[in-house]
């Protein structure tokens, strides 16, 4: 098995990640010690691909919030608010459902219909269809 670790930079920003074999990192503490020795860099924290701990798998540019013990994406837009339960940013207006989410008419896997793709418009505070 493999354990994954996020490399933290200034202000706990994720600047990269790596993996370590279980025999080299039987615990998180052992993994951090192993990586510190290997890379001569001290700031590592374990992340989990399935999001079972620390809310989300760490990605470059995310922030590790020690108080919440969670990896959090930067706020995408000023109007979005932070959900403390999910540790995700949420728009003031929910994104419209699309056919490929299986919530409207069935999505055609043959590609005969094109599902709508939406992009947030911060100026209007609405979702625009990308054409």
DSSP file (Angstrom, degrees, kcal/mol; ACC not computed):
  #  RESIDUE AA STRUCTURE BP1 BP2  ACC     N-H-->O    O-->H-N    N-H-->O    O-->H-N    TCO  KAPPA ALPHA  PHI   PSI    X-CA   Y-CA   Z-CA
    1    1 A X              0   0    0      0, 0.0    21,-1.9     0, 0.0     2,-0.4   0.000 360.0 360.0 360.0 166.1    0.0    0.0    0.0
    2    2 A X  E     -A   21   0A   0     19,-0.2     2,-0.4    20,-0.1    19,-0.2  -0.966 360.0-152.6-130.6 142.7    0.9    3.6   -0.4
    3    3 A X  E     -A   20   0A   0     17,-3.0    17,-2.9    -2,-0.4     2,-0.4  -0.903  16.9-140.9-111.0 146.8    0.4    6.7    1.7
    4    4 A X  E     -AB  19  47A   0     43,-0.7    43,-2.5    -2,-0.4     2,-0.4  -0.859  14.7-167.5-110.9 142.2    0.2   10.2    0.2
    5    5 A X  E     -AB  18  46A   0     13,-3.0    13,-2.4    -2,-0.4     2,-0.4  -0.987  13.6-140.2-132.5 138.3    1.7   13.3    1.6
    6    6 A X  E     -AB  17  45A   0     39,-3.5    39,-1.7    -2,-0.4     2,-0.6  -0.787  16.5-136.2 -94.3 138.0    1.2   17.0    0.8
    7    7 A X  E     -AB  16  44A   0      9,-3.0     8,-2.9    -2,-0.4     9,-0.9  -0.850  23.5-150.1 -93.1 123.3    4.3   19.3    0.8
    8    8 A X  E     +A   14   0A   0     35,-2.6     6,-0.2    -2,-0.6    35,-0.2  -0.803  16.8 179.9-102.6 134.9    3.3   22.5    2.5
    9    9 A X    >   -     0   0    0      4,-3.4     3,-1.4    -2,-0.4     4,-0.1  -0.080  51.9 -20.9-104.7-151.8    4.9   25.9    1.7
   10   10 A X  G >  S+     0   0    0      1,-0.3     3,-1.6     2,-0.2    -1,-0.3  -0.254 132.8   9.0 -57.6 141.9    4.3   29.4    3.2
   11   11 A X  G 3  S-     0   0    0      1,-0.3    -1,-0.3    -3,-0.1    53,-0.1   0.786 129.4 -70.4  55.9  30.5    0.9   29.8    4.9
   12   12 A X  G <  S+     0   0    0     -3,-1.4    52,-2.8     1,-0.2     2,-0.3   0.757  85.4 161.3  60.7  28.1    0.3   26.1    4.7
   13   13 A X  B <   -C   63   0B   0     -3,-1.6    -4,-3.4    50,-0.2     2,-0.5  -0.642  45.2-116.5 -79.5 134.1   -0.2   26.2    0.9
   14   14 A X  E     +A    8   0A   0     48,-3.4    47,-2.9    -2,-0.3    -6,-0.2  -0.592  37.4 172.2 -73.1 120.7    0.1   22.9   -0.8
   15   15 A X  E     -     0   0A   0     -8,-2.9     2,-0.3    -2,-0.5    -1,-0.2   0.422  62.9 -33.0-109.4  -2.8    3.1   23.2   -3.2
   16   16 A X  E     -A    7   0A   0     -9,-0.9    -9,-3.0    43,-0.1    -1,-0.3  -0.957  55.2-133.9 170.5 179.1    3.2   19.5   -4.2
   17   17 A X  E     -A    6   0A   0     -2,-0.3     2,-0.3   -11,-0.3   -11,-0.2  -0.985  13.9-178.2-155.0 163.9    2.7   16.0   -3.1
   18   18 A X  E     -A    5   0A   0    -13,-2.4   -13,-3.0    -2,-0.3     2,-0.3  -0.898  21.6-118.8-150.5 175.0    4.3   12.6   -3.1
   19   19 A X  E     -A    4   0A   0     -2,-0.3     2,-0.4   -15,-0.2   -15,-0.2  -0.910  16.7-161.9-125.9 156.7    3.7    9.0   -2.0
   20   20 A X  E     -A    3   0A   0    -17,-2.9   -17,-3.0    -2,-0.3     5,-0.1  -0.995  26.6-111.2-137.2 138.1    5.5    6.8    0.4
   21   21 A X  E >>  -A    2   0A   0     -2,-0.4     3,-1.3   -19,-0.2     4,-1.1  -0.379  30.1-118.0 -66.7 147.9    5.4    3.0    0.7
   22   22 A X  T 34 S+     0   0    0    -21,-1.9     3,-0.4     1,-0.3    -1,-0.1   0.848 114.0  59.6 -57.1 -36.3    3.8    1.7    3.9
   23   23 A X  T 34 S+     0   0    0    -22,-0.3     3,-0.3     1,-0.2    -1,-0.3   0.782 110.1  43.0 -66.5 -23.5    7.0    0.0    5.0
   24   24 A X  T <4 S+     0   0    0     -3,-1.3    -1,-0.2     1,-0.2    -2,-0.2   0.603 128.6  28.9 -91.4 -14.1    8.7    3.5    4.9
   25   25 A X     <  +     0   0    0     -4,-1.1    -1,-0.2    -3,-0.4    -2,-0.1  -0.506  59.2 161.0-145.8  70.6    5.7    5.2    6.6
   26   26 A X  S    S+     0   0    0     -3,-0.3     2,-0.3    -2,-0.1    -1,-0.1   0.771  80.2  22.3 -64.8 -22.7    3.7    2.9    8.9
   27   27 A X  S  > S-     0   0    0      1,-0.1     4,-2.2    -3,-0.1     5,-0.1  -0.889  87.0-109.1-134.0 166.7    2.3    6.0   10.5
   28   28 A X  H  > S+     0   0    0     -2,-0.3     4,-2.5     2,-0.2     5,-0.2   0.927 120.1  52.0 -61.0 -44.4    1.9    9.6    9.5
   29   29 A X  H  > S+     0   0    0      1,-0.2     4,-2.2     2,-0.2    -1,-0.2   0.907 110.1  48.1 -60.1 -42.7    4.6   10.7   11.9
   30   30 A X  H  > S+     0   0    0      1,-0.2     4,-2.5     2,-0.2    -1,-0.2   0.878 110.7  52.4 -65.5 -37.4    7.0    8.1   10.5
   31   31 A X  H  X S+     0   0    0     -4,-2.2     4,-2.6     2,-0.2    -2,-0.2   0.897 109.3  48.4 -64.7 -41.2    6.1    9.3    6.9
   32   32 A X  H  X S+     0   0    0     -4,-2.5     4,-2.5     2,-0.2    -2,-0.2   0.915 112.7  48.3 -64.8 -43.1    6.9   12.9    7.7
   33   33 A X  H  X S+     0   0    0     -4,-2.2     4,-2.2    -5,-0.2    -2,-0.2   0.911 112.0  49.9 -62.8 -43.0   10.2   11.9    9.3
   34   34 A X  H  X S+     0   0    0     -4,-2.5     4,-2.6     2,-0.2    -2,-0.2   0.932 113.8  44.5 -61.1 -47.8   11.1    9.8    6.3
   35   35 A X  H  X S+     0   0    0     -4,-2.6     4,-3.0     2,-0.2     6,-0.4   0.872 110.4  54.7 -67.3 -37.6   10.2   12.6    3.8
   36   36 A X  H  X S+     0   0    0     -4,-2.5     4,-1.7     1,-0.2     5,-0.5   0.932 113.2  42.7 -60.0 -45.4   12.1   15.2    5.9
   37   37 A X  H  < S+     0   0    0     -4,-2.2    -2,-0.2    -5,-0.2    -1,-0.2   0.915 117.2  46.8 -66.6 -43.4   15.2   13.0    5.8
   38   38 A X  H  < S+     0   0    0     -4,-2.6    -2,-0.2     1,-0.2    -1,-0.2   0.896 129.0  21.9 -67.0 -42.3   14.8   12.2    2.1
   39   39 A X  H  < S-     0   0    0     -4,-3.0    -1,-0.2     2,-0.2    -2,-0.2   0.447  94.9-126.3-108.3  -3.1   14.1   15.7    0.9
   40   40 A X  S  < S+     0   0    0     -4,-1.7     2,-0.4    -5,-0.3    -4,-0.2   0.909  74.4 120.3  53.2  43.2   15.6   17.8    3.7
   41   41 A X        -     0   0    0     -5,-0.5    -2,-0.2    -6,-0.4    -1,-0.2  -0.992  49.3-162.5-139.1 126.9   12.3   19.6    3.9
   42   42 A X        +     0   0    0     -2,-0.4     2,-1.1     1,-0.1    -6,-0.1   0.666  61.5  86.8 -89.9 -16.6   10.2   19.5    7.1
   43   43 A X        +     0   0    0    -35,-0.2   -35,-2.6    -7,-0.1     2,-0.3  -0.676  51.6 132.1-101.1  92.7    6.6   20.5    6.2
   44   44 A X  E     -B    7   0A   0     -2,-1.1     2,-0.3   -37,-0.2   -37,-0.2  -0.939  26.1-176.6-131.3 151.6    4.6   17.5    5.1
   45   45 A X  E     -B    6   0A   0    -39,-1.7   -39,-3.5    -2,-0.3     2,-0.1  -0.981  32.1-105.7-149.9 143.5    1.2   16.2    6.1
   46   46 A X  E     -B    5   0A   0     -2,-0.3     2,-0.3   -41,-0.2   -41,-0.3  -0.388  33.5-169.6 -71.2 143.5   -0.7   13.1    5.1
   47   47 A X  E     -B    4   0A   0    -43,-2.5   -43,-0.7    -2,-0.1     2,-0.5  -0.915  13.6-136.0-129.2 158.3   -3.5   13.4    2.6
   48   48 A X    >   -     0   0    0      5,-0.5     3,-2.0     8,-0.3     5,-0.1  -0.961   4.9-146.8-126.2 123.3   -6.1   10.7    1.6
   49   49 A X  T 3  S+     0   0    0     -2,-0.5     8,-0.3     1,-0.3    -1,-0.1   0.843 101.7  48.7 -55.6 -37.4   -7.2   10.0   -2.0
   50   50 A X  T 3  S-     0   0    0      6,-0.1    -1,-0.3     1,-0.1     5,-0.0   0.441 107.7-122.9 -86.8   2.3  -10.7    9.1   -0.9
   51   51 A X    <   +     0   0    0     -3,-2.0     4,-0.3     2,-0.1    -2,-0.1   0.665  67.4 138.9  68.9  15.0  -11.2   12.2    1.2
   52   52 A X  S    S+     0   0    0      2,-0.1     2,-0.3     1,-0.1    -1,-0.1   0.757  72.6  27.3 -65.2 -23.5  -11.9   10.0    4.2
   53   53 A X  S    S+     0   0    0     -5,-0.1    -5,-0.5     1,-0.1    -2,-0.1  -0.973 122.9  21.5-135.7 151.5   -9.8   12.3    6.4
   54   54 A X  S    S-     0   0    0     -2,-0.3     2,-3.2    15,-0.3    17,-2.2   0.749 106.0-100.5  62.5  25.8   -9.0   16.0    6.0
   55   55 A X  S    S+     0   0    0     -4,-0.3     2,-0.3    15,-0.2    -1,-0.2  -0.163  96.1  30.2  65.6 -47.2  -12.1   16.5    3.8
   56   56 A X  S    S-     0   0    0     -2,-3.2    -8,-0.3    -3,-0.0     2,-0.3  -0.968  85.8 -99.7-142.3 153.4  -10.3   16.5    0.4
   57   57 A X        -     0   0    0     -2,-0.3     2,-0.1    -8,-0.3    -8,-0.1  -0.590  55.8-104.5 -69.3 132.7   -7.2   15.0   -1.3
   58   58 A X        -     0   0    0     -2,-0.3     2,-0.3     4,-0.0    -1,-0.1  -0.360  42.8-175.7 -65.9 134.1   -4.6   17.7   -1.3
   59   59 A X    >   -     0   0    0     -2,-0.1     3,-2.3   -53,-0.0   -45,-0.3  -0.927  38.8 -82.1-126.6 154.6   -4.0   19.5   -4.6
   60   60 A X  T 3  S+     0   0    0     -2,-0.3   -45,-0.2     1,-0.3     3,-0.1  -0.290 117.3  23.4 -55.8 132.4   -1.4   22.1   -5.6
   61   61 A X  T 3  S+     0   0    0    -47,-2.9    -1,-0.3     1,-0.4    13,-0.2   0.206  94.1 120.7  94.4 -15.3   -2.6   25.5   -4.5
   62   62 A X    <   -     0   0    0     -3,-2.3   -48,-3.4    11,-0.1     2,-0.4  -0.303  59.3-126.8 -73.5 166.7   -5.0   24.3   -1.8
   63   63 A X  E     -CD  13  72B   0      9,-2.9     9,-3.0   -50,-0.2     2,-0.7  -0.940   6.7-136.6-116.2 136.9   -4.5   25.4    1.8
   64   64 A X  E     - D   0  71B   0    -52,-2.8     2,-0.8    -2,-0.4     7,-0.2  -0.859  18.2-157.5 -91.1 118.4   -4.1   23.1    4.8
   65   65 A X  E  >> - D   0  70B   0      5,-3.2     5,-1.7    -2,-0.7     4,-1.3  -0.856   5.5-166.9 -98.3 108.1   -6.2   24.5    7.6
   66   66 A X  T  45S+     0   0    0     -2,-0.8    -1,-0.2     1,-0.2     5,-0.0   0.865  84.9  55.7 -65.3 -38.0   -4.9   23.1   10.9
   67   67 A X  T  45S+     0   0    0      1,-0.2    -1,-0.2     2,-0.1    -2,-0.0   0.892 119.6  31.9 -63.2 -39.7   -7.9   24.3   12.9
   68   68 A X  T  45S-     0   0    0      2,-0.2    -1,-0.2    -3,-0.1    -2,-0.2   0.566 101.3-134.4 -90.8 -10.9  -10.3   22.4   10.7
   69   69 A X  T  <5 +     0   0    0     -4,-1.3     2,-0.3     1,-0.2   -15,-0.3   0.947  65.7 120.9  51.4  53.3   -7.8   19.6    9.9
   70   70 A X  E   < -D   65   0B   0     -5,-1.7    -5,-3.2   -15,-0.1     2,-0.5  -0.989  68.3-124.1-146.4 148.9   -8.8   20.0    6.2
   71   71 A X  E     -D   64   0B   0    -17,-2.2     2,-0.4    -2,-0.3    -7,-0.2  -0.847  37.6-169.8 -91.3 130.2   -7.4   20.8    2.8
   72   72 A X  E     -D   63   0B   0     -9,-3.0    -9,-2.9    -2,-0.5    16,-0.1  -0.970  20.5-127.2-130.0 135.0   -9.4   23.7    1.3
   73   73 A X        -     0   0    0     -2,-0.4   -11,-0.1    14,-0.4     3,-0.1  -0.423  42.3 -96.3 -69.0 151.8   -9.4   25.2   -2.2
   74   74 A X        -     0   0    0    -13,-0.2     2,-0.3     1,-0.1    15,-0.1  -0.347  53.5 -84.7 -63.2 153.9   -8.9   28.9   -2.4
   75   75 A X        -     0   0    0      1,-0.2    -1,-0.1    -3,-0.1     3,-0.1  -0.471  40.7-156.8 -62.4 120.4  -12.0   31.0   -2.6
   76   76 A X  S    S+     0   0    0     -2,-0.3     2,-0.3     1,-0.2    -1,-0.2   0.861  71.9   8.6 -72.4 -35.1  -12.9   31.0   -6.3
   77   77 A X  S >  S-     0   0    0      1,-0.1     3,-1.4    -3,-0.0    -1,-0.2  -0.990  71.9-119.3-144.9 148.4  -15.1   34.1   -6.3
   78   78 A X  T 3  S+     0   0    0     -2,-0.3    -1,-0.1     1,-0.3    -2,-0.0   0.800 111.4  56.9 -59.2 -29.3  -15.7   36.9   -3.7
   79   79 A X  T 3  S+     0   0    0      2,-0.1    -1,-0.3    -3,-0.0     2,-0.2   0.622  86.2  97.9 -80.4 -11.2  -19.5   36.1   -3.6
   80   80 A X    <   -     0   0    0     -3,-1.4     2,-0.3    11,-0.1    11,-0.2  -0.511  63.7-145.9 -80.0 145.7  -19.0   32.5   -2.7
   81   81 A X  E     -E   90   0C   0      9,-2.4     9,-3.1    -2,-0.2     2,-0.4  -0.795  15.5-112.4-113.2 155.3  -19.4   31.4    0.9
   82   82 A X  E     -E   89   0C   0     -2,-0.3     2,-0.7     7,-0.2     7,-0.2  -0.715  17.9-146.1 -91.4 129.9  -17.6   28.7    2.9
   83   83 A X  E  >> -E   88   0C   0      5,-2.8     4,-2.4    -2,-0.4     5,-0.8  -0.854   6.0-160.3 -94.2 112.1  -19.5   25.7    4.1
   84   84 A X  T  45S+     0   0    0     -2,-0.7    -1,-0.1     1,-0.2    -2,-0.0   0.784  87.4  53.2 -64.5 -28.7  -18.0   24.6    7.4
   85   85 A X  T  45S+     0   0    0      1,-0.2    -1,-0.2     3,-0.1    -2,-0.0   0.934 123.3  23.9 -73.9 -46.7  -19.4   21.1    7.2
   86   86 A X  T  45S-     0   0    0      2,-0.2    -2,-0.2     0, 0.0    -1,-0.2   0.625  94.9-133.0 -93.5 -15.0  -18.1   20.2    3.7
   87   87 A X  T  <5 +     0   0    0     -4,-2.4   -14,-0.4     1,-0.3     2,-0.3   0.882  65.4 126.2  57.5  40.7  -15.1   22.7    3.7
   88   88 A X  E   < -E   83   0C   0     -5,-0.8    -5,-2.8   -16,-0.1     2,-0.4  -0.920  65.2-116.0-124.5 152.7  -16.2   23.7    0.2
   89   89 A X  E     -E   82   0C   0     -2,-0.3     2,-0.4    -7,-0.2    -7,-0.2  -0.723  32.9-159.5 -85.3 136.7  -16.9   27.1   -1.3
   90   90 A X  E     -E   81   0C   0     -9,-3.1    -9,-2.4    -2,-0.4     4,-0.1  -0.951  13.2-124.7-123.4 138.2  -20.5   27.4   -2.5
   91   91 A X        -     0   0    0     -2,-0.4   -11,-0.1   -11,-0.2     4,-0.1  -0.375  24.5-118.3 -74.2 157.6  -22.0   29.9   -5.0
   92   92 A X  S    S+     0   0    0      1,-0.2     2,-0.4    -2,-0.1    -1,-0.1   0.744 107.8  42.0 -67.0 -21.1  -24.9   32.1   -3.9
   93   93 A X  S    S-     0   0    0      3,-0.0    -1,-0.2    33,-0.0    -2,-0.1  -0.995  98.1-115.7-125.3 124.6  -27.0   30.4   -6.7
   94   94 A X        -     0   0    0     -2,-0.4     2,-0.2     1,-0.1    33,-0.2  -0.248  36.8-101.6 -59.4 146.4  -26.7   26.6   -7.1
   95   95 A X        -     0   0    0      1,-0.1    -1,-0.1    31,-0.1    25,-0.0  -0.470  44.4-104.1 -66.4 136.2  -25.2   25.5  -10.4
   96   96 A X        -     0   0    0     -2,-0.2     2,-0.2     1,-0.1    22,-0.1  -0.286  37.4-109.4 -59.7 145.8  -28.0   24.3  -12.8
   97   97 A X        -     0   0    0     -3,-0.1     2,-0.3     6,-0.1    -1,-0.1  -0.481  34.8-153.5 -74.5 148.0  -28.3   20.6  -13.2
   98   98 A X    > > -     0   0    0     -2,-0.2     3,-1.7     1,-0.1     5,-0.9  -0.824  27.0-109.6-122.1 163.4  -27.2   19.1  -16.5
   99   99 A X  G > 5S+     0   0    0     -2,-0.3     3,-2.0     1,-0.3     8,-0.5   0.857 115.2  59.9 -59.0 -37.7  -28.1   16.0  -18.4
  100  100 A X  G 3 5S+     0   0    0      1,-0.3    -1,-0.3    16,-0.2     6,-0.0   0.575  94.4  64.6 -74.2  -5.2  -24.8   14.3  -17.8
  101  101 A X  G < 5S-     0   0    0     -3,-1.7    -1,-0.3     5,-0.0    -2,-0.2   0.432 110.0-124.3 -89.3  -0.6  -25.4   14.5  -14.0
  102  102 A X  T < 5S+     0   0    0     -3,-2.0    -3,-0.1     3,-0.2    -2,-0.1   0.693  84.6 106.3  71.2  18.8  -28.3   12.2  -14.6
  103  103 A X  S   <S+     0   0    0     -5,-0.9    -4,-0.1     2,-0.1     2,-0.1   0.572  78.5  32.7-108.7 -11.8  -30.8   14.5  -13.0
  104  104 A X  S    S-     0   0    0      1,-0.4     3,-0.1    -6,-0.4    -6,-0.1  -0.152 120.4 -19.6-115.4-144.9  -32.7   15.7  -16.0
  105  105 A X  S    S-     0   0    0      1,-0.1    -1,-0.4    -2,-0.1    -3,-0.2  -0.311  93.0 -79.3 -61.2 150.2  -33.4   13.9  -19.2
  106  106 A X        -     0   0    0      1,-0.1     2,-0.3    -3,-0.1    -1,-0.1  -0.182  45.9-118.8 -56.4 138.1  -31.1   10.9  -19.7
  107  107 A X        -     0   0    0     -8,-0.5     2,-0.9    -3,-0.1    -1,-0.1  -0.601  21.0-130.8 -76.7 134.9  -27.7   11.7  -21.0
  108  108 A X    >   -     0   0    0     -2,-0.3     3,-2.0     1,-0.2     5,-0.4  -0.789  14.4-164.6 -90.7 105.8  -26.9   10.1  -24.4
  109  109 A X  T 3  S+     0   0    0     -2,-0.9    -1,-0.2     1,-0.3    -2,-0.0   0.671  85.5  70.4 -65.7 -14.5  -23.5    8.3  -24.1
  110  110 A X  T 3  S-     0   0    0     -3,-0.0    -1,-0.3     1,-0.0    -2,-0.0   0.613 112.4-118.0 -76.0 -10.9  -23.4    8.1  -27.9
  111  111 A X  S <  S+     0   0    0     -3,-2.0    -2,-0.1     2,-0.1    -1,-0.0   0.691  74.1 132.2  84.6  19.1  -22.9   11.9  -27.9
  112  112 A X  S    S+     0   0    0     -4,-0.1     2,-0.4     1,-0.0    -3,-0.1   0.681  71.7  42.3 -79.1 -16.5  -26.0   12.7  -29.9
  113  113 A X  S    S-     0   0    0     -5,-0.4     2,-0.6     0, 0.0    -5,-0.1  -0.959  79.9-137.5-125.0 151.6  -26.9   15.4  -27.4
  114  114 A X        -     0   0    0     -2,-0.4   -15,-0.1    -7,-0.0     3,-0.1  -0.915  18.8-134.7-110.0 116.9  -24.5   17.9  -25.9
  115  115 A X        -     0   0    0     -2,-0.6     2,-0.1     1,-0.1   -17,-0.1  -0.386  30.0-103.6 -68.5 147.8  -24.9   18.6  -22.1
  116  116 A X        -     0   0    0    -19,-0.1     2,-0.5    -2,-0.1   -16,-0.2  -0.428  29.6-153.3 -69.2 143.0  -24.8   22.2  -21.1
  117  117 A X        -     0   0    0     13,-0.5    13,-3.6    -2,-0.1     2,-0.3  -0.979  13.0-157.5-117.5 132.2  -21.6   23.4  -19.5
  118  118 A X  E     -F  129   0D   0     -2,-0.5     2,-0.4    11,-0.2    11,-0.2  -0.821  10.2-166.5-114.7 150.2  -21.9   26.3  -17.1
  119  119 A X  E     -F  128   0D   0      9,-2.6     9,-3.0    -2,-0.3     2,-0.2  -0.998  29.6-111.9-133.2 138.2  -19.4   28.9  -15.9
  120  120 A X  E     -F  127   0D   0     -2,-0.4     2,-0.7     7,-0.2     7,-0.2  -0.486  21.9-154.8 -71.2 134.3  -19.9   31.3  -12.9
  121  121 A X  E  >> -F  126   0D   0      5,-2.8     4,-1.8    -2,-0.2     5,-1.2  -0.921   6.5-170.3-110.0 104.7  -20.3   35.0  -13.8
  122  122 A X  T  45S+     0   0    0     -2,-0.7    -1,-0.1     1,-0.2     5,-0.0   0.815  83.0  58.3 -66.5 -30.4  -19.2   37.0  -10.8
  123  123 A X  T  45S+     0   0    0      1,-0.2    -1,-0.2     3,-0.1    -2,-0.0   0.925 120.4  25.7 -66.7 -44.4  -20.4   40.3  -12.3
  124  124 A X  T  45S-     0   0    0      2,-0.2    -2,-0.2    -3,-0.1    -1,-0.2   0.576  99.8-130.3 -94.7 -11.1  -24.1   39.1  -12.7
  125  125 A X  T  <5S+     0   0    0     -4,-1.8     2,-0.3     1,-0.3    -3,-0.2   0.884  71.5 109.1  59.2  41.2  -23.9   36.5   -9.9
  126  126 A X  E   <S-F  121   0D   0     -5,-1.2    -5,-2.8    -7,-0.1     2,-0.5  -0.904  75.5-103.0-138.1 165.6  -25.4   33.9  -12.2
  127  127 A X  E     -F  120   0D   0     -2,-0.3     2,-0.4    -7,-0.2    -7,-0.2  -0.820  34.9-157.9 -91.1 127.4  -24.3   30.8  -14.1
  128  128 A X  E     -F  119   0D   0     -9,-3.0    -9,-2.6    -2,-0.5     2,-0.4  -0.838  20.0-116.9-104.3 143.1  -23.8   31.4  -17.9
  129  129 A X  E     -F  118   0D   0     -2,-0.4     2,-0.5   -11,-0.2   -11,-0.2  -0.645  26.4-133.7 -75.6 130.9  -23.9   28.6  -20.4
  130  130 A X              0   0    0    -13,-3.6   -13,-0.5    -2,-0.4    -1,-0.0  -0.758 360.0 360.0 -85.8 125.4  -20.6   28.1  -22.1
  131  131 A X              0   0    0     -2,-0.5    -1,-0.1   -15,-0.1   -13,-0.0   0.425 360.0 360.0-107.4 360.0  -21.1   27.9  -25.9
